[in-house]
Amino acid sequence: MSILDDARALDGTGPVCDACLGRAFADRSFGLTNAERGRSLRVAAALDDDEPFEPTPTAECWVCEGECARFDEWAERAASAVEGVEFETYQVGTRTPPLVEENEALLREETGLDPEAGELFKSEFNREVGKRVGRLTETEVEFGRPDIQFLLDIEAGEVEATVNSAFVYGRYRKLERDIPQTEWPCGRCDGRGVLGADRECPQCDGTGYLYQASVEGLVAPPIRDAMDGSEATFHGAGREDVDARMLGTGRPFVVEVRDPKRRTVNVGPLERVVNDHAEGRVEVEGLRLATYEMVERVKELDASKRYHAEVEFDAAVSEDELSDALADLEGASIEQYTPQRVDHRRANLTRTREVYEAGGEWADATHATVEFHGQGGLYIKELVSGDDERTEPSLAGLLGVGATVTALDVVGVYGEDESFEDEAYFRDDRGADTDSDPDPDPDETEAETALETDE
């Protein structure tokens, strides 16, 4: 059979609109809409048969039940659903009524066409409504992860608009101790602030939190507010201990803002707003508008770490003894069984980590300052103390005395093999205007990367 014979057969099943007729031949003659294909076939058949041309009103179509006449209406409803929301990219999806799906299958079955001939109703609906949404909103379609995802539920007569999260990357320095990275709900009251019906929780003084400030609480809210979002989630490249400061180059992080109404915020002034809000306890730099892939990069990129620690010994140690012990640790492979302080939340196993550099300064017989640059996941407090021989070798073990970290600072975070700051993961061009490298080579500056966990 010829294509005109197939078109006649389809048209003979009842009133079939141009779009539904042409959709069965969607893989023929690119550059046409399905409605144009259908009308052209109908005109060609009328000429071939020398019969009067009789168009079929879309509203009377038994296949789509008139829905192919409503592309403009659905596009206008979609655009209205996101009025006041700033976005650059979108995608349209359609939930096809079961009856229309059955009609499509029946149309092909009755005429002997391949059940998969042409394309599906929902594919045409996505495309035709999508083109109109783009024109109405002056935005572009994106088939990966768009800013807005529309779902047209035809049977319910509803447009569902999902505003995907926006992301801001940066690095933070934590300038005070005893501030956790993320909010820390009180374990005794499960974050409620009360015990029983109305008794204030004595452990958190009724606040619901063990610590009243966190890096997340100081950094995320101003970013959420600047983007007019509903909430914000903080994603860090590992975390330092609560009692450790994060200095030097800072630690990479991403703030994910949900349901943002704004996406193209000016990150320069935003840095100042965040730092003012943090009041000197935390400061951020290098804020960039980022893609959602940056969250995974921040969490998964292999990283190394550099530390500065104040150490106290329980017996006298000479300057030469300290120097020799640190020399033994430099380049050493460290076997660490899960530290006692984290074994309630870490699997009990032995991890091998490398010490890249070790150095220090002797202060007096019982005090010293040490610096280590090591592989991600190296527990520094235990590298110093030995953790009851769970860490081998250790500074304490090599010296033959007890050793305790009295103050710990992380002084840099950088990627093991590549920088966190890759332009492919940003949505702005701010990085093109600066020569600074916040993720420098560890041999050139004091930096440290922590990807895993408590340091």
N, C-alpha and C positions, 0 to 999 in steps of 0.2 A: 504493500500500500504506500501511496505517496503521502507527503506531509499534509496536503490538502484533503486527502481522504481521511486521515486521522483527525484533522480539524473538523470536518463535516460530522464524523462520528461523535466527537465530543459535544459539538453544538446540538446534535440530535438527541442528547440525553435530557434536554429541558433547557430552560433559560440559563445560560452560562455567560457570565460577564467577560469582558475582554481580558481582564487580569487573570482570571482562573483558566480561561482558554489558553492564553499565552504562557502561563506558568508551566504547562505540560511540555513546552518546548523551550524552556529557559536556557538550555544548553546549546541553542541554535542562534546564530547571528548576534554576536555580542554588540553592546552599545545601544540596545533597545530596552525599554521597560517591558514587563510582561503584558501590560495593557496595550502597548504599541504592537507587540507581536500578535496578540489576539485580534486586534482590530485589523491589522494587515492581512492576516490569514482569512478573516471573515470577508474582507473586501476582495481578496484574490479568489476565493471560492465563488463569490457572487459573480465576478467577471467570468470565471471559467465556466460557470453554469448558465451564464447569461440570464441571471435572476436579479430582481430588485434587491438592493442592499438594505438589510434591516438590522440596525444596531440593537443590542440587548441592554436595557437599563441595568446598571450594577445592583440597584436595590432589589431587583427581581431574581438575582442569581441564587440558585438552589445550593450551590457549593459553598460559597463564603457567607451566604445569607446577608449580602449587602455590605459586609465589613470592608471590602476593598474600596468602597467609596468614602471611607472615614479616615484615610491617612492624615489629612490635614487636621481633622478634629483631634485625633490622638496626639499628634505632634504639638498642637497648641496646649493640650492638657498637660503634656509632659513638661513643656517649657514653663507653664504656670506653676507646676509642682515644685520647681526649684527657683522660683522668683526670689531674689535677694541673696542667692548663693553664688559666690564667685567660683567658676570652674573653667577649665580649658579643654578638657576631653570628656567624652561620654561614650556610652554603649547602650544599645536598646535590645531588650529581649522581650519575647512575646510568649504568653501562656495561651495556647490555642484551645478553643472550646472543643470538647470531645466530639460534638456533632460535626464540626467542620473537618476534623481529622477523619472521621468516618466517611463524610461526603467525598473528600479527596480520594480516599482509597476506593470508594465505590465508583467514582468517575472513571478511574483508570481500569478498574475491573470490568466494567460494563462495555468498555471500548477495546479491550484486549491490549492496552498499553502496558509497558513495564511498570510495575508498582512504584518504582523509584524514578520514573521518567521526569525530567525537568527538575523542579525544586519544590520544597515544602512551602505551605502557606505561611508558616511562621518566619521562614527565611526572607520571603518577600516583604512581609509586614515589618520585620526588623529593619530591612534596608530602606523601604519607602518612607516609613515614619522617621527613621534615623536621619535620612537626608534632610527632611523638613525640620527636624529639631536643630540640626547644625545651622541651617539658614536662619532660623528664628533666634538662636542664642549666640550666633557667631562663634561657635566652638567646633572642635574637630572630633571625629569618631576615633576611638582607640580600642583595639581588640585585646590588649593585654590587661592592664589594670587602669581603667579610666578614673577620672575624678568622680564622675557620677555614673551610676548604673540604674537605668530605667527598666522596669518590668511592667509590660502592658498585660493586664489580666482582662481579656476581652469578655469572658463570660460574666465576671463580677463587675465589669465596667469600671475598673480601678487602675490608677497609675501608681506604682510603688517606685519611689525614688530613693536610692541608697547613696548617701554621700560618703565616699570612701575617705579614710583618714589622710591627713596631711602630716608631713614629717619634717622635723628640724634637727639637724645634726650640730654638734659642737663638742667642746672639751670643757670639763669643769675642774676647778681646783677647790678642794675642801680645806679651808684655812683654820678650822677649829677641830678639836678632837670630840669624841662622843656625839657624833652626828652620823646616823646610818645613811646609806645611799637611798633606800626606799622607806616608805612609811612602815613602822613596826608596831602592829597592833598588840595590845596587852594580851598575854597568854592566859592570865588568870580570869579575866572577864570576857575573853574572846572579842575584844575591841568594843564592847558595849558601854563600858564606863561604870556599870553598876553590877552588883551581885545580888541575885534574888530579885525581889520586886522593886526596891527603891534604895538599897544600901550602896553607897558610893564605894567603888573599888579602891582599896587603900594602896594597891601597887601602882596604879597609874593616876591616882588622885581624881578619878572620875573622867579623865580625858579619853580613855580608850586606847591610848598609845604609850609605849614604854619611853619613847623619846619624843619630845614635843616639836623638834625640828628634824628635817631630813633633807638630803640633797634634792630628792624628788619634790618635796613640799616647797622648797625655796626656788626651784628652777621651773618646774612644769606649769604652775598656775599662770604666771605672766604670759607664757607662750600660748597657753590655751585661750586666755582672754584676748590676746592680740589677734588670734585667728577666729575668735568668736565660736569656739567649739563647745561641745557638751561636757567633755572630760578629757584628761590627758594621762598617758601612761609613759613611764620613764624606763628606757632600755639602756643599760650600761655595759661597757666592755669589761665584764668582771666587776669586782667591787673590792675596796679596801676594808680592813677591819674597822669597826665602829670607833675604836680608840686611835686609829691611824689617820694622819693627815694625807691629803692628795695634793702634792705641790708640783713644781717643775712645769712640764708641758701639759699637765692635766690629763684626765681620763676621757676617752671618747664616749659619747652618749648620743642617743636619739630620743627626742620627745615625740610621741605619737599623739596627734590631736584628732579626736573623733568628732564627726559631724561638723567640720569647719565651714563657716560661711565665708571666710576669707582665706586665701592661699598665698597671695603674693605680698606678704608683709615685708617691710624694710628691716632686714636683720641687724643693720648697724644700730639704729636706735633701740631695737629690741634687746640687744646685748646690754645696753645701759639700763633699760627698765628692769631686766632680770637681776642685774648686779645691785641696783638700788633696792630691790625687793629683798635680796639676800642679806643686806646690811653687813657686809664684810665677812660673813661666815662662809659663804661660798661665792665664787666668781666664775663666770663663763667667758669663753672667747671663741672666735672662729665659727659663729653660728652660720649655717647654710641651710637653704631649703633643699630637702633631700627626697629621694625616691623611697618607696617602701622596701626595696631590696637592701637599703642601708641598715635596716634593723638586723637582718641576718648577718650582714658583713660585720657589724659591731660585735655581735654575739659569737660569731664563728671564726673570724680571722685569727690565725695563729699569731701569738704575741709573746713578747718577752718583757721582763720587768726590772726596774732598777730601784733600789731601796737605800735609805739612810736610817741607821738605827743607833740609838744610845743603849749601851750594854753595861750591866753591872755584874761583877764576878764575886763569888762567895769566898774566894781565897786570892792571895796575891798572884799577879801575873806580870811578868816583865815585858818590856817593849819588844825585845827580840822574840820571846815566846809567842806573843800575839802576831808578830810579823810572819813567823814560820808557819803558824796555824793557818793564817789567811792565805799564804802561798800554797799550802796543801789543798785548800778548798778551791782555789782558782782552777777552772777547767775540770773539776771533779764531777763524777756522776753520783748523784745523791739518791739513796734508797729511803723512801719515806712511807712508813705505814701510816694509815689514816690517823691524824693527830687526835689526841684525847679531847681537845676542846671542840672538835667538829664531828666526832664519831657518832653523835646522835642524829646527824643529817647527811652523812657521807658514807658510802659503802666502805666496809672494812677491807682494804686491799693495799698492796704495796705499789707505790708509784715511783718511777725513776725520772728524775729531772736533772738538768745540767746547770752548773754554775759557770757562767761565762767569764765573769770578773769578780775578784774579791780584793778589798783593800780596807784600810782603816787607819785610825790615829789613836795611839795610846794616850790616855789622859793622866791616869795614876795607876797604882797597883790594882785597884778594883774597878776602874772605869775606863771605857773606851768608846770610840765612835767607829762603826763599821759601815761599809757600803758593799752591796752585792748587786750584780746584774745577772739575772737568771732566766731560765725558761719559764714560760707561763705554767702556773700550777705549783710552783716551788713555794713551800711554806717557810717563810723567813724566820719567824719566831722559833720554830722547831729546828731550823738549820743552826740557830744559835744555841738553843738549850739542849738539844738532843731528844727532848720529849721522852725521858726514861728509856733511852736507847731505841726508840721507834724510828729515829732518823740517824742514818749512818752514811758517811761520817758527819760530824757536827763540830762546831767551834768548841763547845763545852767538852766533847769527847776528846778532841785533839789536845786541848789544854789540860785536861784532867781536873777541871774545876767546874763548879756550877756556874752557869751563865744565864742571865735573864735579860730580855729586851725590855727596857723601861720606857722607851718612846720610839715609835716607828713612823717613818714618813715614806710614802711612795713618791719618787721624784721624777717620774716620767713614764709614759705609756706609748709604745710604738709597735707597729706590726713587725713580725718576725722576718718576713721576706718582702713585704711591700707595705706602703703607707695605707693607713685607713682612709686618707683623703684622696680618693680617686674621683676625678671629674665625672666619670660615667655614672656616679651615684648621686649627683647633685642636680637640682632643677633650676639653678641660677648660675650666673657667671662671675660671682664675686671672687672666686679663687684666681681668676685671670688677672686681677689687678694687684696682686701681692706677690712678693718674692719670698715670703716667709714659708717655712715648712714645719708645721706643727708636729710632724711625725718623722723626725730626722733620723739619720743613721746613728746607731747607738755609740759608735766610736767617735762621733764628732760632738755630741752634746750629752748632757745628763738627762736622759729620758728613760721611761720604763713602761712596759706594756703589760697590763694584766688583763687576761681574758677570762681566766677561770673564776676563782672564788676568793675567799678570804685570804689575805696575804699576811 
